Amino acid sequence: MVPAARSVGRPFRLRGCLSVCSGVLEERLVLMDVYVYPQDPVISALISTCIGIGGHLFFALSQNWFQRLLHPSSNRLVFYVGSRLYTECFAIVCVNGWRGPWQLLDIHSRKQCFTVLATTMVGVVALISVRGLRNVTAPPFIIVRDNVKGYFEVITMFRLSLQKSIGLYLLDCLFSVVVVGILVVFIWRGSWILVDIFLYPEDLTKSAWGSLVIGYVAVVTAFLLQPCAKYLCDKASGTSRLLISDIVNLYALFGTVNVWRGIWNLLEIYFIPDDIVLSCWITHIVSFSLLILMSCSNSLLVRGVYIDAEEPAGKCMEFPCYYFRVMFQERQLRKLRKIHMNKGTYSTYEEKPNIDKSITISVIHNIIVENSTTTS
Protein backbone atom coordinates (compact mmCIF):
# COMPACT_ATOMS: atom_id res chain seq x y z
CA MET A 1 0.00 0.00 0.00
CA VAL A 2 2.94 2.36 0.38
CA PRO A 3 3.43 3.26 -3.32
CA ALA A 4 -0.28 3.85 -3.78
CA ALA A 5 -0.45 5.96 -0.66
CA ARG A 6 2.47 8.03 -1.83
CA SER A 7 0.91 8.75 -5.21
CA VAL A 8 -2.32 9.80 -3.52
CA GLY A 9 -0.63 11.88 -0.86
CA ARG A 10 1.87 13.77 -3.02
CA PRO A 11 -0.40 16.76 -3.81
CA PHE A 12 -1.43 17.12 -0.18
CA ARG A 13 1.89 17.54 1.57
CA LEU A 14 3.46 20.66 3.04
CA ARG A 15 7.18 21.26 3.44
CA GLY A 16 8.73 23.37 6.19
CA CYS A 17 10.63 26.55 5.46
CA LEU A 18 13.64 25.45 7.42
CA SER A 19 15.13 22.04 6.70
CA VAL A 20 14.56 20.81 10.26
CA CYS A 21 10.96 22.03 10.37
CA SER A 22 10.28 20.68 6.90
CA GLY A 23 11.66 17.31 7.89
CA VAL A 24 9.35 16.94 10.87
CA LEU A 25 6.26 18.16 9.02
CA GLU A 26 6.99 16.09 5.93
CA GLU A 27 7.39 12.92 7.95
CA ARG A 28 4.06 13.32 9.69
CA LEU A 29 2.13 14.25 6.58
CA VAL A 30 3.53 11.45 4.47
CA LEU A 31 3.00 8.89 7.22
CA MET A 32 -0.60 10.10 7.50
CA ASP A 33 -0.90 9.32 3.78
CA VAL A 34 0.53 5.86 4.39
CA TYR A 35 -1.23 4.81 7.60
CA VAL A 36 -4.52 6.72 7.82
CA TYR A 37 -6.98 4.77 5.68
CA PRO A 38 -4.90 5.02 2.46
CA GLN A 39 -7.40 3.02 0.37
CA ASP A 40 -9.98 5.82 0.52
CA PRO A 41 -8.67 9.41 0.23
CA VAL A 42 -12.00 10.96 1.25
CA ILE A 43 -12.29 8.99 4.49
CA SER A 44 -8.60 9.58 5.16
CA ALA A 45 -9.08 13.34 4.75
CA LEU A 46 -12.16 13.34 6.99
CA ILE A 47 -10.27 11.45 9.69
CA SER A 48 -7.43 13.98 9.52
CA THR A 49 -9.90 16.86 9.71
CA CYS A 50 -11.55 15.39 12.80
CA ILE A 51 -8.18 14.79 14.45
CA GLY A 52 -7.13 18.36 13.66
CA ILE A 53 -10.28 20.05 14.95
CA GLY A 54 -10.70 17.77 17.96
CA GLY A 55 -7.04 17.97 18.90
CA HIS A 56 -6.93 21.76 18.70
CA LEU A 57 -10.02 22.00 20.89
CA PHE A 58 -8.51 19.59 23.42
CA PHE A 59 -5.23 21.48 23.72
CA ALA A 60 -7.04 24.82 23.91
CA LEU A 61 -9.41 23.65 26.64
CA SER A 62 -6.68 21.91 28.65
CA GLN A 63 -3.96 24.57 28.43
CA ASN A 64 -4.38 25.66 32.07
CA TRP A 65 -4.23 22.04 33.20
CA PHE A 66 -0.96 21.50 31.30
CA GLN A 67 0.50 24.67 32.81
CA ARG A 68 -0.25 23.42 36.33
CA LEU A 69 0.84 19.85 35.66
CA LEU A 70 4.10 20.56 33.85
CA HIS A 71 6.26 23.26 35.41
CA PRO A 72 10.01 23.27 36.10
CA SER A 73 9.46 24.50 39.65
CA SER A 74 7.99 21.10 40.58
CA ASN A 75 10.23 18.83 38.52
CA ARG A 76 12.55 20.10 35.81
CA LEU A 77 13.02 16.71 34.12
CA VAL A 78 9.28 15.98 34.04
CA PHE A 79 8.66 19.41 32.53
CA TYR A 80 11.31 18.95 29.85
CA VAL A 81 10.18 15.48 28.78
CA GLY A 82 6.47 16.21 29.14
CA SER A 83 6.62 19.50 27.24
CA ARG A 84 8.44 17.91 24.31
CA LEU A 85 5.93 15.07 24.18
CA TYR A 86 3.24 17.76 24.21
CA THR A 87 4.92 19.42 21.21
CA GLU A 88 5.11 16.09 19.37
CA CYS A 89 1.42 15.32 19.92
CA PHE A 90 0.28 18.85 19.12
CA ALA A 91 2.36 18.86 15.93
CA ILE A 92 0.57 15.69 14.78
CA VAL A 93 -2.73 17.47 15.44
CA CYS A 94 -1.56 20.51 13.44
CA VAL A 95 -0.47 18.36 10.51
CA ASN A 96 -3.83 16.60 10.41
CA GLY A 97 -5.65 19.90 10.75
CA TRP A 98 -3.94 21.10 7.57
CA ARG A 99 -3.89 17.81 5.68
CA GLY A 100 -7.62 17.13 6.00
CA PRO A 101 -9.07 20.36 4.54
CA TRP A 102 -6.23 20.56 1.98
CA GLN A 103 -6.95 17.06 0.72
CA LEU A 104 -10.72 17.59 0.67
CA LEU A 105 -10.25 20.71 -1.45
CA ASP A 106 -8.01 18.77 -3.83
CA ILE A 107 -10.60 16.01 -4.16
CA HIS A 108 -13.69 18.17 -4.63
CA SER A 109 -12.32 21.12 -6.62
CA ARG A 110 -10.36 21.42 -9.84
CA LYS A 111 -6.74 22.50 -9.89
CA GLN A 112 -7.38 25.10 -12.54
CA CYS A 113 -6.09 28.63 -12.22
CA PHE A 114 -9.50 30.30 -11.89
CA THR A 115 -10.83 27.78 -9.34
CA VAL A 116 -7.69 27.92 -7.22
CA LEU A 117 -7.56 31.71 -7.39
CA ALA A 118 -11.22 31.94 -6.36
CA THR A 119 -10.78 29.79 -3.23
CA THR A 120 -7.63 31.69 -2.34
CA MET A 121 -9.33 35.07 -2.65
CA VAL A 122 -12.22 33.84 -0.50
CA GLY A 123 -9.73 33.04 2.25
CA VAL A 124 -7.85 36.33 1.89
CA VAL A 125 -10.97 38.51 1.91
CA ALA A 126 -12.50 36.61 4.82
CA LEU A 127 -9.37 36.85 6.97
CA ILE A 128 -8.93 40.54 6.16
CA SER A 129 -12.53 41.16 7.21
CA VAL A 130 -11.92 39.62 10.65
CA ARG A 131 -8.41 41.14 10.96
CA GLY A 132 -6.75 37.74 10.97
CA LEU A 133 -4.54 37.76 7.87
CA ARG A 134 -1.33 37.70 9.90
CA ASN A 135 -2.12 34.09 10.84
CA VAL A 136 -0.90 32.96 7.39
CA THR A 137 2.71 33.73 8.37
CA ALA A 138 5.10 30.98 9.42
CA PRO A 139 8.85 30.33 9.70
CA PRO A 140 11.19 31.88 8.61
CA PHE A 141 9.21 34.97 9.67
CA ILE A 142 8.29 33.41 13.03
CA ILE A 143 10.52 31.50 15.42
CA VAL A 144 9.06 30.34 18.72
CA ARG A 145 11.54 29.37 21.42
CA ASP A 146 10.72 26.75 24.03
CA ASN A 147 10.30 29.17 26.92
CA VAL A 148 8.65 28.18 30.17
CA LYS A 149 6.19 31.07 30.11
CA GLY A 150 3.42 30.51 27.60
CA TYR A 151 4.64 27.08 26.51
CA PHE A 152 1.11 25.62 26.63
CA GLU A 153 -0.80 28.80 25.85
CA VAL A 154 -3.33 28.74 23.00
CA ILE A 155 -4.66 32.21 22.17
CA THR A 156 -8.18 32.39 20.76
CA MET A 157 -9.70 34.96 18.42
CA PHE A 158 -11.82 36.87 20.93
CA ARG A 159 -9.53 36.34 23.95
CA LEU A 160 -12.34 34.91 26.08
CA SER A 161 -11.60 33.16 29.36
CA LEU A 162 -12.62 29.62 30.26
CA GLN A 163 -13.29 30.69 33.84
CA LYS A 164 -15.86 33.31 32.83
CA SER A 165 -18.01 31.27 30.46
CA ILE A 166 -17.37 27.73 29.27
CA GLY A 167 -19.94 28.01 26.47
CA LEU A 168 -18.59 31.27 25.04
CA TYR A 169 -15.02 30.04 25.35
CA LEU A 170 -15.90 26.86 23.46
CA LEU A 171 -17.50 28.94 20.69
CA ASP A 172 -14.39 31.11 20.62
CA CYS A 173 -12.22 28.00 20.24
CA LEU A 174 -14.46 26.62 17.49
CA PHE A 175 -14.31 29.88 15.54
CA SER A 176 -10.54 30.09 15.95
CA VAL A 177 -9.94 26.50 14.86
CA VAL A 178 -12.66 25.85 12.28
CA VAL A 179 -13.10 29.25 10.63
CA VAL A 180 -9.71 30.95 10.90
CA GLY A 181 -7.72 27.72 10.65
CA ILE A 182 -9.47 26.45 7.52
CA LEU A 183 -9.30 29.87 5.85
CA VAL A 184 -5.55 29.82 6.37
CA VAL A 185 -5.44 26.41 4.66
CA PHE A 186 -7.45 27.86 1.75
CA ILE A 187 -4.85 30.58 1.26
CA TRP A 188 -1.82 28.34 1.63
CA ARG A 189 -3.19 25.69 -0.71
CA GLY A 190 -4.09 28.27 -3.33
CA SER A 191 -0.71 29.99 -3.15
CA TRP A 192 1.10 26.66 -3.34
CA ILE A 193 -0.85 25.37 -6.34
CA LEU A 194 -0.54 28.67 -8.21
CA VAL A 195 3.24 28.34 -7.96
CA ASP A 196 2.88 24.74 -9.21
CA ILE A 197 0.93 26.02 -12.21
CA PHE A 198 3.18 28.90 -13.25
CA LEU A 199 6.73 28.00 -12.15
CA TYR A 200 8.22 25.36 -14.50
CA PRO A 201 5.20 23.03 -14.26
CA GLU A 202 6.88 20.44 -16.54
CA ASP A 203 10.16 20.27 -14.60
CA LEU A 204 9.86 19.54 -10.88
CA THR A 205 13.58 20.04 -10.22
CA LYS A 206 13.75 23.48 -11.84
CA SER A 207 10.49 24.40 -10.16
CA ALA A 208 11.81 23.41 -6.73
CA TRP A 209 15.09 25.30 -7.09
CA GLY A 210 13.33 28.30 -8.57
CA SER A 211 10.83 28.34 -5.74
CA LEU A 212 13.61 28.16 -3.16
CA VAL A 213 15.54 31.06 -4.72
CA ILE A 214 12.44 33.21 -5.16
CA GLY A 215 11.35 32.46 -1.62
CA TYR A 216 14.60 33.43 0.05
CA VAL A 217 14.94 36.56 -2.09
CA ALA A 218 11.45 37.56 -0.92
CA VAL A 219 12.32 36.75 2.70
CA VAL A 220 15.53 38.81 2.65
CA THR A 221 13.71 41.67 0.92
CA ALA A 222 10.94 41.60 3.52
CA PHE A 223 13.43 41.86 6.37
CA LEU A 224 15.29 44.69 4.63
CA LEU A 225 12.03 46.59 4.12
CA GLN A 226 10.87 45.97 7.68
CA PRO A 227 12.13 49.35 9.03
CA CYS A 228 10.22 51.17 6.27
CA ALA A 229 7.05 49.22 7.06
CA LYS A 230 7.45 49.99 10.77
CA TYR A 231 7.89 53.68 9.99
CA LEU A 232 4.78 53.77 7.80
CA CYS A 233 2.68 51.95 10.41
CA ASP A 234 4.01 54.28 13.08
CA LYS A 235 2.74 57.28 11.12
CA ALA A 236 -0.49 55.71 9.85
CA SER A 237 -3.68 54.90 11.72
CA GLY A 238 -7.00 53.17 11.20
CA THR A 239 -7.67 51.60 7.80
CA SER A 240 -4.40 52.75 6.23
CA ARG A 241 -2.42 51.07 9.01
CA LEU A 242 -4.33 47.82 8.52
CA LEU A 243 -3.77 48.05 4.76
CA ILE A 244 0.00 48.35 5.21
CA SER A 245 -0.04 45.42 7.62
CA ASP A 246 -2.03 43.25 5.19
CA ILE A 247 0.28 44.06 2.27
CA VAL A 248 3.33 43.10 4.31
CA ASN A 249 1.65 39.89 5.50
CA LEU A 250 0.76 38.90 1.92
CA TYR A 251 4.32 39.54 0.76
CA ALA A 252 5.65 37.50 3.68
CA LEU A 253 3.23 34.72 2.71
CA PHE A 254 4.58 34.78 -0.86
CA GLY A 255 8.13 34.32 0.39
CA THR A 256 7.22 31.70 2.98
CA VAL A 257 5.20 29.51 0.61
CA ASN A 258 8.01 29.50 -1.94
CA VAL A 259 10.65 28.60 0.65
CA TRP A 260 8.51 25.81 2.10
CA ARG A 261 7.65 24.49 -1.35
CA GLY A 262 11.26 24.60 -2.52
CA ILE A 263 12.67 22.68 0.43
CA TRP A 264 9.74 20.26 0.40
CA ASN A 265 10.14 19.32 -3.27
CA LEU A 266 13.93 19.16 -3.06
CA LEU A 267 13.64 16.65 -0.22
CA GLU A 268 11.30 14.58 -2.36
CA ILE A 269 13.73 14.67 -5.28
CA TYR A 270 17.05 14.08 -3.54
CA PHE A 271 16.53 12.46 -0.13
CA ILE A 272 15.94 8.68 -0.47
CA PRO A 273 13.22 9.09 -3.12
CA ASP A 274 12.86 5.31 -3.57
CA ASP A 275 11.88 4.59 0.05
CA ILE A 276 9.48 7.24 1.28
CA VAL A 277 8.82 5.63 4.68
CA LEU A 278 12.52 5.33 5.53
CA SER A 279 13.06 8.88 4.31
CA CYS A 280 10.27 10.12 6.57
CA TRP A 281 11.47 8.38 9.71
CA ILE A 282 15.07 9.54 9.27
CA THR A 283 13.90 13.07 8.56
CA HIS A 284 11.61 13.06 11.55
CA ILE A 285 14.08 11.74 14.11
CA VAL A 286 16.96 13.96 13.02
CA SER A 287 14.92 17.12 12.48
CA PHE A 288 12.84 16.94 15.65
CA SER A 289 15.95 16.17 17.71
CA LEU A 290 17.70 19.22 16.25
CA LEU A 291 14.72 21.44 17.01
CA ILE A 292 14.70 20.24 20.62
CA LEU A 293 18.44 20.82 20.97
CA MET A 294 18.05 24.32 19.51
CA SER A 295 15.19 24.95 21.96
CA CYS A 296 12.72 26.00 19.27
CA SER A 297 10.55 22.92 18.72
CA ASN A 298 7.48 25.07 19.41
CA SER A 299 8.04 26.64 15.98
CA LEU A 300 6.35 23.53 14.58
CA LEU A 301 3.00 24.28 16.17
CA VAL A 302 0.21 26.10 14.36
CA ARG A 303 -1.82 27.35 17.30
CA GLY A 304 -3.49 30.51 18.47
CA VAL A 305 -5.08 33.37 16.55
CA TYR A 306 -3.47 36.79 16.30
CA ILE A 307 -5.05 40.08 15.28
CA ASP A 308 -3.74 42.27 12.46
CA ALA A 309 -1.93 45.42 13.65
CA GLU A 310 -2.69 44.50 17.26
CA GLU A 311 0.54 45.92 18.65
CA PRO A 312 0.96 49.68 19.09
CA ALA A 313 2.66 51.93 16.53
CA GLY A 314 5.14 50.18 14.24
CA LYS A 315 5.67 47.15 16.45
CA CYS A 316 2.98 45.31 14.49
CA MET A 317 5.51 45.07 11.64
CA GLU A 318 8.18 43.32 13.67
CA PHE A 319 8.73 39.72 12.60
CA PRO A 320 9.17 37.72 15.83
CA CYS A 321 12.50 36.10 14.93
CA TYR A 322 14.60 36.69 18.02
CA TYR A 323 16.52 33.44 18.35
CA PHE A 324 20.10 34.69 18.78
CA ARG A 325 18.96 38.03 20.14
CA VAL A 326 17.02 36.43 22.96
CA MET A 327 19.78 33.91 23.62
CA PHE A 328 22.37 36.67 24.05
CA GLN A 329 20.00 38.66 26.24
CA GLU A 330 19.36 35.66 28.46
CA ARG A 331 23.10 35.36 28.96
CA GLN A 332 23.33 39.08 29.74
CA LEU A 333 20.44 38.86 32.19
CA ARG A 334 22.03 35.92 34.00
CA LYS A 335 25.24 37.89 34.43
CA LEU A 336 23.40 40.97 35.65
CA ARG A 337 21.27 38.89 37.99
CA LYS A 338 24.36 37.27 39.49
CA ILE A 339 26.04 40.64 39.97
CA HIS A 340 22.99 42.18 41.64
CA MET A 341 22.45 39.14 43.86
CA ASN A 342 26.04 39.39 45.06
CA LYS A 343 25.47 43.08 45.81
CA GLY A 344 22.15 42.39 47.51
CA THR A 345 20.25 44.55 45.02
CA TYR A 346 18.45 41.82 43.10
CA SER A 347 14.97 43.22 43.81
CA THR A 348 15.96 46.53 42.22
CA TYR A 349 17.48 44.73 39.27
CA GLU A 350 14.36 42.62 38.83
CA GLU A 351 12.15 45.69 38.63
CA LYS A 352 14.43 47.70 36.33
CA PRO A 353 16.81 45.40 34.49
CA ASN A 354 19.84 47.07 32.97
CA ILE A 355 19.36 46.00 29.37
CA ASP A 356 19.53 47.67 26.00
CA LYS A 357 15.85 47.86 25.07
CA SER A 358 16.64 49.00 21.55
CA ILE A 359 17.47 45.43 20.52
CA THR A 360 14.24 43.78 21.58
CA ILE A 361 10.54 44.31 22.08
CA SER A 362 9.00 44.62 25.52
CA VAL A 363 7.09 41.36 25.30
CA ILE A 364 10.22 39.31 24.63
CA HIS A 365 12.03 41.21 27.36
CA ASN A 366 9.35 40.44 29.95
CA ILE A 367 9.38 36.77 29.02
CA ILE A 368 13.14 36.61 29.48
CA VAL A 369 12.99 38.26 32.90
CA GLU A 370 10.23 35.96 34.14
CA ASN A 371 11.91 32.84 32.76
CA SER A 372 15.21 33.87 34.30
CA THR A 373 13.50 34.19 37.67
CA THR A 374 11.54 30.93 37.26
CA THR A 375 14.46 28.75 36.23
CA SER A 376 16.84 30.08 38.85
Buried (B, 14 or more C-beta within 10 A) or exposed (E): EBEEBBEBBEBBBBBBBBBBBBBBBBBBBBBBBBEBBBEEBEEBBBBBBEBBBBBBBBBBBBBEEBBEBBBBEEEEEEBBEBBBEBBBEBBBBBBBBBBBBBBBBBBEEEBEEEBBBEBBEBBBEBBBEBBBBBBBBBBBBBBBBBBBEBBBEBBBBEEBEBEEEEEEBBBBBBBBBBBBBBBBBBBBBBBBBBBBEEBBEEEBEEBBBBBBEBBBEBBEEBBEBBEEBBEBBBEBEEEEBBBBBBEBBBBBBBBBBBBBBBBBBBBBEEBBEEEBBEBBBBBBEBBBEBBBEBEBBBBBBBBBBBBBBEBEBBBBBBBBBBBEEBBEBBEBBBEBBEEBBEEEEBEEBBEEBEBEEEEBBEBBBEBBBBBBEEBE
